[in-house]
Amino acid sequence: GRYALVVAGDIAVYATGNARPTGGAGAVAMLVGPNAPLIFERGLRGTHMQHAYDFYKPDMVSEYPVVDGKLSIQCYLSALDRCYTVYRNKIHAQWQKEGTDRHFTLNDFGFMIFHSPYCKLVQKSVARLLLNDFLGDQNLETANGVFSGLEAFRDVKLEDTYFDRDVEKAFMKASAELFNQKTKASLLVSNQNGNMYTTSVYGCLASLLAQYSPEQLTGQRISVFSYGSGFAATLYSIRVTQDDTPGSALDKITASLSDLKTRLDSRKCVAPDVFAENMKIRQETHNLANYIPQCSVEDLFEGTWYLVCVDEKHRRTYARRPLMGDGPLEAGVEVVHPGTVCEQIPSPAKKVPRIPAATESEGVTVAISNGEH
């Protein structure tokens, strides 16, 4: 009967290049306990872990990752294949014990959500799962229906198709309706906010709950594919409660997320060159000691915590922008410094190296990521 609080938060930043616009930041807090509106289906989980240098951060004085883009995609899709295979075997065994003997397919999921490095990979993942269904049942009808015209791919091997354009194109087309019905709505946050690493798949869950009513969600099985580079992945399922009455737990959780799009739309839009300049400042000040950020807090949402300063021993001090009703910030304050904030909370010292100042001749060396992980 006890509760657990789970918080997932992360920041995805990339060096100058094509990957930079895919970055994002976010956090999700979840309460785990009895009488929940979203219920883990016990025993229905497929997990795969494997050592691979697909995405890693070997340089401790840089925030930027080193990414092998092609390997990263292969790791993600191979993990999806293996997790789905284990999940299907487990639910098939469970059904057999209950007296039901049939193949599990994507039609048995009400919704499907995925870890989302970028939205196109999620769409490819739905196609990938349909390919698994296709190859897993030799008795499927290919003359009509969703598998119509796919007979030519009957003998392909999964491990040979990660970068097969013909297979990808055919199954992307075949799975388009499945994607629109079961997955597209879950990409609201990913589409608007970019990659959030550990938060990603739960941002997709929040997006789903924000766009459907309790009546549309009740009783549905939601598949969740969680992935982390290096790599580890799990595919599990959540069953939505049958209680969709007004005031129910399901009604409350959907109501709490109903303004998600409005909150996303309320953010301030800045020009790319402004964003690039902010990222340049972030890179130059990463791990600096005896540092005070020179930036405005006026555009931060109410209640946001922000960095006030880092002292000579790398101890960090934070402050919180007041919530409505707490009173306005000190008149005329734009630049953040210790004398203009309240609720200062110092954190323990962090023993990290100071970034050496780069000369004009040396420049700054960074690893460029393509964001595909």
Secondary structure, DSSP 8 states (H G I E B T S, - for coil): ---EEEEEEEEE---SSTTGGG-EEEEEEEEE-SS-SEEEEEEEEEEEE----SEE---TT----EE-HHHHHHHHHHHHHHHHHHHHHHHHHHHHHTT------GGG-SEEEE--SSHHHHHHHHHHHHHHHHHH-TT---SSSTTTT-GGGTT--GGG-TT-HHHHHHHHHHTHHHHHHHTGGGGHHHHHH---GGGHHHHHHHHHHHHS-HHHHTT-EEEEEEEETTTEEEEEEEEE-S--STTSHHHHHHHHTTTHHHHHHTS----HHHHHHHHHHHHHHTT-SSB----B-TTS-TT-EEEEEE-TT--EEEEE---TTS----TT--B--GGG-SS-EE-------------TTT-----------
